[in-house]
Amino acid sequence: MPKELLQQNIKLKKGDDPVFMQSGNMVACAWHDTKRLTMLSTIDTNLTVDKEIRSKDHASGHRTVEKPVAVARYNHSMAGVDRFDQMLGTYQYPHKSVKWYHTLYHRARETALVNAYIVYRKADKQNILDPQRFRQHIINGLLEHWHSNRKRKGRPSIAPLPLRMTGQHFPDKFENKKYKPDCEVCSDRKREHFIACNVVPKTVSDEVEKRTVNVGIPTVVAFQATLTTGRIGPNYASGAIKFNRVTLNIGNGYNPSTGKFTAPIAGLYQFTVTYLQYNGYSSYVRLIKGSTAVSQILANHKKYDQLTKTILVTLTKGQTFWVRLERSSSYAVYGAGRYTQFGGFLLSAGNY
């Protein structure tokens, strides 16, 4: 606090003009409205006043009151104080101490965390963490400074050492006595085997959850569709054969309106195409991956022939696979009953 601001002793009465004092970037304002008001501000250094019209007390008419601009702006938005208190109290750390300076330290630390989060949100506007995850990143960064990768004696561990302060371990009693985990930090120093800490999961379900596949990613993909719209061709201009009747579509990869299968996940797929060549015509069918033909079926018997082909294809997520009948006056496919079908399924997920 500047000394020149502390040495002033100002007495105001109701209706007196506001008094301003300034030292560097700090402004002191004294104003008497219904009672004495004193303000210190480093945000608003405006030394002017604004006029406000109010109703007279117990009388008709109005009166004009001069109010400092800094006070008016503070009343409008509280200079972010309410928002700051809200962010400060969301993840407030409970503590008790008889030392008064401990309270000041915890308050200063929480204030620094909130200010750091505000600066972080302004710097990175794309991948913004919520306040809780931001605090976790700060804690991990502090722990990494004190974390030791020194390996213990005995059988080497495949997993890396847990992130914790060296020499600090805070185990708790483990309630599930049927499941007896061994903590690599405290199991050789404690006689009690039922310990829960940052090394050992608290329940068996936690360990199972770590090994489960993400629910949002389908693990089974399969479809089967049949052409029932009658004969297609000759001179079939649509290109893709639209197998309209869908009997199986796990993973929702096949679209009957386009006749194309879109891979929901990357992996190795198996597709099977079977069709009945129309009597009196030939047939030339191609199997298309994206926009490239990877296989074809050609028949020139000009009678009812049943033809089938199975193929293995690797697809990336979002890539299509479909069946195309080449356009010609000689090519036609029978599209009734269950003679012409298209199906496939995922053999193995992954980028191959």
N, C-alpha and C positions, 0 to 999 in steps of 0.2 A: 504494500500500500504506500503510495507517495506521501511523504511527510507533510507537504504543503496542503494536502487534502485533510489530514488529520488535525492540523492546528487551527482550522477554522471553526468558530462557534457561531452558528447562524440561528437566529430566532425568527420564526415566521408566525404570522397570524393569518387567519382565514381571509382570503381575498388578496393577500400580498402576491407580488410577482414571483415566479419561480427563480431560483438562484442556481447558476451553473458554475462549475469549476472544472478545469481540465489540466491534466498533467500527462504529457505524452499521449498514449492511446487510451487513457482511462478518463472517463467523464463522471463527475459527481453531480447529482441533481437533487435539490431540495424543493419540495412543493407542499403547500398546505391546502387540501381540499376539505373534506369533512374531518380529516385528521392529518397529522404530519406524515409525509412520505419521503423517504430518502432512497435514492437509487445509485448504484455504481454499475457502470457498463463499459465494456471494451468492444461491444458489437456495434452499438449505435452511438456515434459521436455527434449527433445533430444537436446544436445548441439553440434551436428555435422553439417557438411555442405555436400551438394550434388552438383555434377557438372552437368551443363546443357549446351548443345552445341547450339549456336544460330548463325544465319547469321549475318555477319558484316553489319553495316549501310552504305549504298551507296558504297559497295565494294564487291568483290568476296571473297570466302573463308568463314571460320567459326571461331568463337571465343568461348572459354570456360568460363562460368560464374559460380562462386561458390554461391550457394543459400542455406540458412539454411533449414534443413530438416523440421523444424516446419512450415516454410512458404510454402514449397512444399505440405505438408499434409493439411494445411489449404486451399490452392488453390484447392486441389482435392475434398474435401468434405465440406469445410467451417465449419468443426467441428459441423455440425448440425444446424448452425445459420439460414440458409435459411428455413429449415424445422420448426424450432422453431418459426420464424417470421410468417410463414404461419399458424401454429396452433394458434398463439397468435392473429392473425387478423381475424380468422374465426368468433368468437363470441365476438368481441371487444365491451366493454361497452362504449358508448359515454358519455362524461362528459365535462363540462366546469367549470373552476374555475380560480379565480384570484390568488389563493394561489399556489405558485410553488410546495410546498410539497404535495399538493393533487395529482398532476400529478405523482409524484414519488410513492405515496401510491398506486394509481390505477395500475400503471405499475408493482409494486412488487406483488400486489394481483393477477393480471392476470398471471404473471410469475409463482407464486406458484401454481395456478390452472393447468397450462400446465405441470409443473413438477410432480404434483400429479397424473395427468392422465397418464403420461409416466410410473411412478412407478406402477400404478394400472394395466396397460396393461401387464407389465412384471410379476406381481404377479398372476393374474387370466387370463389365456389364453383360457378359455372355454366360459364363458358367459361375453363377453366384451361389455360394453355399448359404444355407440358413444359419442363424446365429449359433445354434447348438453344434453343428458340424464345424463351423469356423473355430469355435472354442476347442473342439477336439483336435483340430490341426495345430493350434497353438500349443496345446498340452503335449502332443506328440513331438513337436519341434523342440520343446524344452527338455523332454525326456531323452531324446536322441543325443543331446549334449552330454548327458551323464550316463548314457547306456553303455555297458561294457559287453563286448563280444567274446570275452575270455571263456574258453571252453572248460568245462569241468572234467575232473578225472573220471575214468571208467569208460563205459561203452559210449561211443560218439552218438550224438543225436542228429537225426536227419533234419528235423525242423529247426529253424533258427530260434535263438533265445528270445523270450518274450520281451517286448519293449517296456522297461520299467527302470526306475532309478536303482543304481547299483547298491546292493545292501538293503534295499527297502522292500519288505514283503509283508502284506497284510492279509493273512488267511482268515477264513470264517468257518464255522462249523457246517458240515455237509449233512443235510437231513436225510437224504435217500441212502440208507445203509445197505441196500441191495447192490448198489453200484459203488465200487470202491476204486476211485481213481488215485493214481500216485502222482503227486506234484513233484516235478523235477527240482523244484527249489526247496521245498520244505519236507518232503517225504522222508529224507534221511536224518532230519533233525527233530521230527515230531513223532510221538508215540501214537497220536490219534491219526487214523487213516482217512477219516471223513473230512476232507478239507476242500473248500471251494476258494479259488483265487483266480487271478488273471491268466493262469496257465491251464487250469482244469475247468471244463464246463460244469455248470451247476446241475444240469439234469442230462439224462440220456437223450432226451429229445433235442437238446442243443447240439449234441454231437451228430445226431442223425440229420438235423437241418443243414449242417455244414456240407453234408455229402449228397444232398438232394439236388436235382436239376432245377434250374429256374423255371417257375411255373408258367411264365409268359412265353417260353419257347416250346413248340410242340415237339414231342419225341416220337410220335407215330403219325405218318403221313401216308395216305392211301386213297385211291379213287377208282371208280369203275363207271363207265357211261356207255350207252347204247344208242345207235342211230335208228330212229323209228319214223322218219319223215317220208319214207318212200325212196324211189330211185333218185340218185344224184348223178348228173352227167347225162348225155355227153355235153361238152362245152361248159363244164362247171366253172363259173367265174369267181366264186367266193374264195377259192383257194383252200382255206382250212375246212376240214370236215367237222361240222358241228354236231357232235354226239349229244343229242338233246335230252335223253332220259338218263338222269344221274341216279344210280342205285347206291353209290358209296362215295363219300367225299369227306374223309377225315383230314382235318387241317385246312379245309376250304381252299384247296389249291386249284381245283378245276373250275372253269367258268363255261357253262353250256352255251351262253350267248355268243362267245367268241370261239369256242372249241379248243381253247388253249389252257394248258396247265402251267401255273406259275409257282415256282418253288418257294414255299414259306421259309425254308432254311436251306443253307448250303449242305450238300452231301452227295452220296452216290445213290442213284435211282435206277430202278428197273421198270421198263415200259413194255407193254405187249399190245400189239395191234392185230386184230383179226377181222377180215371182211369177206363178203361174198361178191364175187365178180358177176355182173349182170349178164344174162344170156344174150349172146350175139355181139358182145363188146369185149374189148381188151381192158386192161387196167394198168395204171402207173401211179403208184402212191409213194410219197416221200415222207420221211420222218425228219422234222425240223427242230433243231436246237437254237432257239433265238431266231435268227434269220438264215442259218446255215443248215443245209441238208447233211445229215450224218448217216443216213441209210435209206434204201428204197426197196420197193417190191414191184416187180414187173411180171405180168402174165398176159399171154396172147392166145389163149385157147378158144376164146369167144364162146364160152359156155359157162354154166354155173360152176365156178370153182371157189373153194374155201381156201383162203391164204392167211398165214399167221407169221408174225415175226416178233421176236423178243430181243431187246437191246439194253445194255447197261450204259448209263450216261451220268457224268458228273455235272451238277448244276450249282451255280452260285445263287445266293438269295435274290429273288426277284427275276431270275432268268426263266424263260418260257420254253415249253416243249409241246409240239402239236403235230398233227397229221394233215398232209396236203395232197389232194387229188389234182394231178396235172390236167390242164385244160386242153381238151382235144375232142374232136367229133367221134373218136374211136374208144374213149375211156368212159366207163360207167360202173357204178357200184350199187348193189342192191341194199336198200335201206328199210327193210321191214323185218318183223320178227326179232330174233336176237342173234342174227348172223354177223352183224357188223358192230364191233365193240372196241373200246379203247380204255386201257387201265394202266395203273402203275403204282409203285409204293417206294418208300424210302428204305434203303438197305442200311445205310450208315451215315450219320450226320458228321459234318466236318468239311474243311476246305482241302480239297485234294488237288 
